Amino acid sequence: MTAAVFFGCTFIAFGPAVSLFLFTIAREPLRVIFLIAGAFFWLVSLLLASLVWFISIQISNKESASQQKGLLIFGVVLSVLLQETFRFAYYKLLKKANEGLLALSQEETMPISIRQLAYVSGLGFGFMSGAFSVVNILADSVGPGTIGIHGDSQHYFLSSAFMTMAIILLHMFWGVVFFDGCEKQRWLAVAAVVISHLVVSCLTFQNPQYISSLVPTYIIMFTMGIWAFYTAGGSLRNLKLCLTCKDKDFLLANHRPR
């Protein structure tokens, strides 16, 4: 493998997310802080899931293949449930923080809206999730070694990069739908986020049959993206204005909190 594979996979995995960060978050210090805090919450959820899984592995029968496979499935499900639990905890914390900022602010409106918080925190979750998903794979891509030398798929790194990109964007969409569901007490929307997260995570068990995991994941990603778009107040009209650069609130630059 060459450096071209490393940089190509990095660009695919993180390109869209980094672009969103640069255009919509980087110039706003408050959004940067909330994004980093979201990444930290995801990291704590992973730490707890890893701790429970490690203890389970130690007390299990390591010679039993079926038991080890069951523990792997258990670890994935536990990790997803903990991530969504910490997403809910972060929502509660942000609500309190926003109320505090409103009390300190001289303005009548909140300095950052719940919709913006949902987007920023979701991207923070996604960045950290993507980093842990692909960092070891990218490190291996520079060699030594050759993928597929024993008849395995030649598309391992490319498939991993596209899966990471989907996961990052999904976390952003999940954040928007999840926060809106909590805000309006639409618990079916919250349940849909948790279930779709479980489905996407379990689809990775289809690897190395990458088509079987990537295609359903991208279908779910586009579905959640459309849902998040309309949840955030989007419409075909303002999408057209955005694409033609006629929207003054393009990419949240001048978006007023609601």
N, C-alpha and C positions, 0 to 999 in steps of 0.2 A: 504494500500500500504506500501511497505517496502523500506529500503534504497537500496536494490538490484535493484528495479525498477528504482530508481533515477539514480544510477550509470550506469545501463544498457542502459537506454535511452540516457544519456549524452554521453556514449561511441559511441552509434550508430549515434547520431546526429553530434557529433564533431570529432569523431575518425579519419576519412579520412582527414578532413581539417587540424587538428592539426598535423597529420603525414606529410602532405605536407609542412606545415609551418616549422616544425623542420628540415626536410631534405633539403629544397630548399630555405628557407628565413632567418631563425633564425641566421645563421652565417654571414649574409651580412647586416651590419647596414643600408646601403642605401635602401635596399629592405624593411627592417622593417619600416623605416620612411615612405616610399610610401604606405605600407600596412595600417599603422595607419591613414595616410591622406585619403586613400580611404574609410576607415571605417567612418571617420569624415564626408566626403561628403555624404555618405549614411544616416548618422544620421541627417544631416541638411535637406535632402530631406524629411525624415520622419517627422521632426519637422514642416515643412511647410505644408505637407499634413494633419497632425493632426490638425494644427491650422485652416485650411480651413474647414475641416470636423467638427470640434467643433463649429465653427461659424454657419455652415449650420444646424447643429442639433439644436442650440439654436433658430434659426429663423423659424424652421419648425414646423409643427403640430405633436407633440409627440404622439398624440393619434391615428394617422393614420398609421396603420401597413404597408400599401403599400408604403407610402411616406418614412418611415424609412428604408424599404428594398431598395428602390431606392437610398437613401442617402448612404447606405452601399456599394452598387455597385459603386456609384459615387466615394466614398472614395477610394475603391480599384483601380479603373481605374486611378484616379488622382495620387495616390501614385506611381503606376507603371510608369506613364508618367514623374513624377518628378524625380524618380530614374534614368530613362534613360536620362533625361535632365542633371542631375548632373553628370552622367557618361560621357556625351559629354563634359561638362564643365571641368571635371577632365582631360579628354584626352587633351584638349586645354592647360590646365595649365601644364601638364606633358611635353608636347612638348616644351613649353617655358622654363621650368625648365631644361630639358635635353640639350637644346641649351646653356643655361647658364653654366651648368656643363661642357659641351664640351669646352666652351670658357675658363673656369678656369683650365681645365685639360691640362696636358702637352702631353697627348696621342692624336693620330689622330682619334681614334674611341670614340664613346660615352661610358661613364662609365656604362650605362645600356641601353639595347636595348628596342625598342618599344614593341617587343613581350614579353619581361620580364616585362615591365611596365604593359602591359595588363593583364598578369597572376597575378602579385602581387596585382594590384588594384582590380581585380575581386575577388580575395580571401578576400581582405579587405572588400569589399561590402558584400560578403557572410558571413563572420564571424559576422558582425554587424547585418545583416538580420536574421541569424540563432539565435543569442542571443535574439533578441526581439521576435522571433517567438516562442521560446520554454522555455524561462526562467520562465515565470509564470506557465506553465504546469509542469515543473520539480519541482517547489516549491510545487505545489499541490500534486505531486506524493508521497510525504512522509506522507501525511495524515493530519488530520483525514478524513475519508470517504472511500467509497468502490465504484469503478467504476462498473456500470452494475447492481446495486441493484434494479433499476426500469426497468430492461429489456433492457437497452442501451448496446452498444457494449463494450466488455471487452478489446478491442484492442485500446482504445483511446490513451494511452501514447505511445504505440509501433508505431502506425500509425503516430502520431505527430513527433516522433523521425525520422522515415524514410522520412517523408515529409521535415523535416528540413535539413537532410543530402542532399536530392535532391536539395533543394533551394540553399544551400551553394555551391555545385558543379556546379549548373547551373549558378550562378553568375560568377564563375571562367570561365566557357566556354563562357558565354555571353560577358565577358570582352575581351577575346581573339578575338572573331569574330567581336565584335563592334569596337575595336581599329583598327583592320586590315581593316574593311570596311571604317572607317574614313580616314585612312592613304592612302588607294588606291582609295578613292572616290567610293566605291561600296555601293551605298546607299540602294540597295536591301538587302544586308547582314545586314545593320543597321536596316532596316525595319523588317527583319525576327527576329532579336533579340527582338525588341519592341513587335511585335505581339506574339511571343512565350512566352514572359514574361507575357503579358496580359492573354494569354490562361491558363498558369500555375496558375496564381493568381485567375482567375475566376473558375478554377476547384475545388478550395477549397470550393466553395459554394455547392458542391455535398456532403460534409460531413453532417451526419455521415456515408454516403455510401462510406467508405474509398477505396474500390476497384475501384470505379468510378473516384476517384481523383488520387490515387497513381499510378495505371497502366498507364494512359495517361501521367502523369508527368514523370515517369521513361522512357517511350518511347521517350519523348521529350528530356530528359536528355541524354540518350545514343546517340540520333541523333545529338544534339548539341556538345556532347563530341567528336564524330567522326569528325564533321565539324571543331571544334577547333583544333583537333590533326593535321589534314591536313593543316589547315590554319597556324599553327605554324611551318610548314615545316616537319611534321612527315611523315613517310612512313612505310610500312610493314617491310622493311629491318632494319631500325634503331629501330623499336619497338622490333624486335627479338633480336637485339644487347643489347637493354636496359634490356629486361627480362632475358637475360643470363649474365648480368653484364659485357659485353664485350665492352660497349660504354664508352669511356673516358669522354664524356660529360654527363654522367648519371645524370638525375635529375637537370640539369642546373648548376651543380657544377663548371664546367669549361667552360660553354657556353660563346662563344665570341659574343658580340653585332654585329648585322647585320644592 
